[in-house]
């Protein structure tokens, strides 16, 4: 019986061949994985020995001196599990590049770990999640080290020039918890979201701050302006109504009209109303914000004040105090834009996604971990809008 000769030209080809060799055997899954790991070890170590021999021959041909200098071990995590390799070396050379020197795990495994992290699985539970796939646990330390690969991308995201123009801007903040020696503390994440001329929404940047003070907002907005987010092409800014943001906006973006968020304002007004009357008050508020034009909205505001001023004067005062900025969106010529700019709902939806992803984590251990997950979630949301390129090959369908 003739045997087919196979020439292996690459490691991926070797890996595929190993899997094919084991498909029709009677070995159990454990034996298959063990045999596969051993075969990979032999192939990788053989290739590295060949590389060292080639290097020494070249050195000798050039008349230079070098010699073998033992070996050192490295772990490589693959789909077949962890393998420990003996890396041969000389006094001046190591062939570790063959196993991708600084990536001790196969790229597919790194992507799986990052996917778990982005999906909100804690570092301790990633090992359990990947156990059925890898056949052995992944340590929390390994997960943390892989997650560190996001740090460079996060830093670049915060520094990048802002070249795209936005027709509308939305600013808001979300509160997350962070661990400290004294327990968990709240940290505010300031977020800027832009809406392009064609209606796509992009989280432009975010900043972790102690609170939503004027100073914190002003520093964040000034950095955005310096990087290219100027008033050019900007028609309207939507705000949740926080005092710090409202004080900072005229400093950095003077002259740009401000639209107060109707969702926030409605909640504030309803706080002054007894539960039995909230539906009626809410209906009257809807008549204002969903009016067909500014005159109809102003008429509805007058009717609201006459109906509720005697019973709930504070609720009426809360509304009338910001009447002008609540109706700013009517300046936009095409009414198809009104639903997108009369509230901060676009950014609130992204906050909900952040909370959903981070809820299993409880509280963040440090600022870096907060930055990583925020960047991951916001980048994915931008990718869905077609305004960013993927930062890692992860598909999130959950």
N, C-alpha and C positions, 0 to 999 in steps of 0.2 A: 504494500500500500504506500503510495507516494504521499509525502507530507508537504504541505504548502509552506513555502518560505515567506516570511513577512519581515520587511525592513521597517523598523520604527524610526521615523524621522523627527518626531516631536513628543513632548510629554503629554499633551492632550490626546494624541493618537494612542500612546501607551495606556493612558487611563481608560479610554474607550475599549481597547482590546482586552484589558483586564476584566471589565464588566462583562464583555461578550463571552469570555472564556468560562465564566462562572454561571452563566444564565441557565444552562441545561444540566448542571450537576445536581447530585442529590444532597449536597451540603446544605445545612441550615443557614439562616441569615447570618448567624454569629460566625460560622466558619467562612462564609463568603467574605465578610467584612475583614476578618483576620487575614485571610489569604490575600485580599486586595491590598491591605495596608503593607504587608510584607513585600508584595511585588512592587508597590510604589517606592518603598524604601530602597530596594535593590536597584531599581532603575535610576532613581535620583542620585544615590550614592555612587553608582557606576559612572554616571555622566560627570559627576564632580571629580572623580578620580581621573577620568580621561582629560578633563579640563586642566587639572594640575599637571599631569604628564605633558600635555601640549605646551603649557606655559614654561615648564622647566626646559623642554627642548628648545623653545624659542629663546629663552634666556641664555642657554649654552651657545646657541648659534651666534648670538650677538656678543659673546665673550663676557657676559656678566655673571656674577655669582649669586646663587640662591640655593636653598635646599628645603626639603620637607620639614615640617615642624609640628607633627602630631595632628590633632583634630580637636574640634569642640562640638558640642551638641546643640541642636535647635529643634523646637517643636513646630510642626506644621499641622494645622487643623483642616481636614478635608471632609468631603461628603461621606467618606468611609470611616471617619473618626480621626483621632490624634495619632500622628506618627512622629517618632523621635529620630532625627537624622544625625549622623556623625559627619561633620563638615571637615574634610581634609584641608590642610593649609601648608603654606611654606612660610618662611620668615617674612616674606614681603607680599604674599598674595593669598587670597581666599576666593574660591568659586561660589560663594554663597549667593551670588546674583542669580544662579540657576534656580534657586528656590525663592526668588524675589526677596532679597536680603532683608528689607525692613518691613515686610508684610508676612508675619509668621502664620497667618491664616490664609487659606484660599480666598480669592476675592468674593466668590459666591457666598462664603460663610460670613464675611464681613457685612455683605449686603443684607443677609438674613438677620444678623444681630442688630444692625441699624434699623431695619424694618420693624423689628420687635420694639426697639427703643422708641421709634417715632409713633408707633401705634399705642404707646402708653403702658407697655409692660415694664414693670420694675426690673432693675438689674438682677435681683435675686430670682425673679421668675422667668427670665429669659432662658436660663439653663433648662428649666422644666419644659418650656415651650419648644425648644429645639431638640430635646432628648430623643423623641421618636424619629427625627430626621438624621441626627448625627450618630446616634447609638451610644453616646456618652455625654456626660454633663459639661457645660461651659461655665467656668467660674465667673463670679460677679466681677472679679478683677479684670478678667479678659474683656467682659462686656464694657466696663468703664474705659479700658484702654482703646477699644474700637471706637467708642463714642467720642473720644478725644480727637478723632480724625475730623470731626465737625468744626473744631475750634478755628482752624485756618480759614474755612469757608465763612464762618460767622464774622471773623475779623474783616475779611474782604468785603462782605456784605455791608458792614457799617462804614467802610471807607470809600466805597465805589462812587464815582461821579454819577449824578442823576441827570440823564440826558433826555428822557422822555418828558413831554409836556402833558399836563393834566388840566382838564376843563373844570373839574371840581375836586376839592380836597375835603376829607373827613378826618377829624382828630378826636381821639377818645382814649380812655385808659382802662385797664383791667387789673384787678387785684389778685396776686398770687401769694402763696405762703412759702417762706424760706426758713430752713433750720438755722438756729444759732446756739451758742452755748447756753443762752438763757431761755431756750425753747423756740417755738416757731414765731416768726414776725411776718407782717404783711409788707409786701413790696408792690408798688404800682408799676405797671408797664405802659408807657406812653407809646401810642401807635399812630402812624400817619398812613392813611389809605387814599390813593388817588383814583379818579375816574377819568379815563381817556375820552377822546372825542368820539370814539366808536363804542363807548359804553363798557369797556373792560375795566375791571377793578383790580388794583395792585396794592398790596401792602408794601409801601416804599421803605419803611424802616421802623424800628422800635427802640425804646430806651428804658432800661430799668432804673427807677428813681425812688427815693424815699417817700415821695408824695406827689400830688398834683399842684404844687405851688407855682407861682408866676415864674420864679427863678428856674425851676426844673423845666417847665414848658419852654421858656425863652431860650435856654441852652439847647434844647432839642431842636426847636424851630430854626435857630440861628445856624446850627450845624447843617440842617437840610438846605437852607438857603445858600450857604457857602459852597455846598457841593453841587448846586445847580437848580434847586427847586425854588425858582423865583416867581414873581407875579405874572410873568409872560404867559398869556393864554388862559390865565386863571380867572374864572368868572365868579366863583362862590366858594366859601368855606363853611362847612357844617360843623357845629360844635354841640357837645352835650350840655353846655351851660355851666361848666365848672369855672369858678371865679379865677383860678390861676391861669387857665387857658384863655379866657376872655380878656384878661389883662395883658397877656403876652402877645396875642394876635396883632393888635394895632402897632406894636413895637416892630415886629418883623414883617408883617404884611399889611401895612397901612393902606387904607382905601379899598381893600377887597371886602365886598359885602359879606355879612355873617348871617347864616341861617341857624336858628336855634332848633334843636331836635324836638320834634313833636312827641315822640315816644317818652322822652325824659320829662318834658313839660306836662304831659297828660298824667304821668305818675305823680308828679309833684302836686298838681291840682287835686287829684283824687285823694291824696293824703289828708286833705282838709274836709273830706266828705264822708258822712256816715255810710256804712255798707249798704243800707237799704236804698240809698239814692245814687249809688255809684254808676249803675247802668244808665240811668237817665242823664246824668252829667256826662258820662262817656259818650253817649249818643250825640249830645249837643256839641261836644268837642270835635267829634267826627264831622259834623256838619260844617265846621270851620275849616279843618285841614283838607277835607275832600271837596271843597267848593270848586265851582267851575272857573272862578276868576277872583281877583282881589276884591272887587266890589261886593260880590256875593259873600266872601269870607268876612269882610268888615261888617256887613249886615248881620251875619250870624254871630259875630262877637258881641254886637250890641244887644241882640236878643238873649245871648247867654248871660250878659251882665244884668239885664232887667229881670230875668227869671230867677237867678240864684244869688244876687247881691244881698238880699235881706236874710236869707237862710245861711249862706256860706260866703260872707264877705272876704275872708282870707283866700278862699279858692279863686274868687273873681279877681282879687288884687294880684294874686300869683300869675294869672293869665294876662291881665292887662299890662302888668309891669314890663312884659317883653313882647307886646303886640307887634311892634314894627319888625323885630327880627324873626318873629314866628311866620310872618307873611313874606319874607324876602324871596322865597322860591318862586313866587308869582311873577317876578321880573323876567324869568326865563321864558323866552318866546314860545318854545314848543312844549306843550303840556306833557309830552311823553317822558320828559326828564323829571317831572315833579315828584313822582313816587320814589325816585332814587336819591333825591337831595333834601327832602323835608325831614328826614330822620337819619340817625347814625346806624340804622339797621344793618347796612352792608358790613360795617366793621364789627357790630355786635354779633353777627353770625360767625365771624371768625373767632371772636372771643369764646363763643360757645364750643367751637371746635377745639380750642386750646384747653378749655376746662374738661372736655370729654376725654382728650388724650392724656391729660395730666392727673385726672381724678384717681386712677389706680396707683399713682406714685405718692399720693398723700401730700407731703411737702418736699420741696427741693433741698438738697443738701448744701448747695452753694450757688453763687451767682452764675458760675459757668454752666452748671446743669440747667438752669433756667434759660440761659441764652441758647443752648443747644436745642432744646425742645421747641422754644418759640420760633427759632429760625427754621427748624424742620417743618413745623406745621404751616407757618406763613409761606414758606417756599413752595410747599405742595399746593396750597390754595392758589398761589400765583400761577403755578404750572397749569392748574385746571382752567384758569382764565386765559391762558396763552400769552402771558406777559413775562415769562421767565423760563429758563432752561432747568432741567432736573439737576439737583445737586447730588443725587445718588439714584441708582437704578432700583427704585422701590415702587411697587404698585400698591396703592391703598384703596381697597374696595370695601373696607369695613364701614 
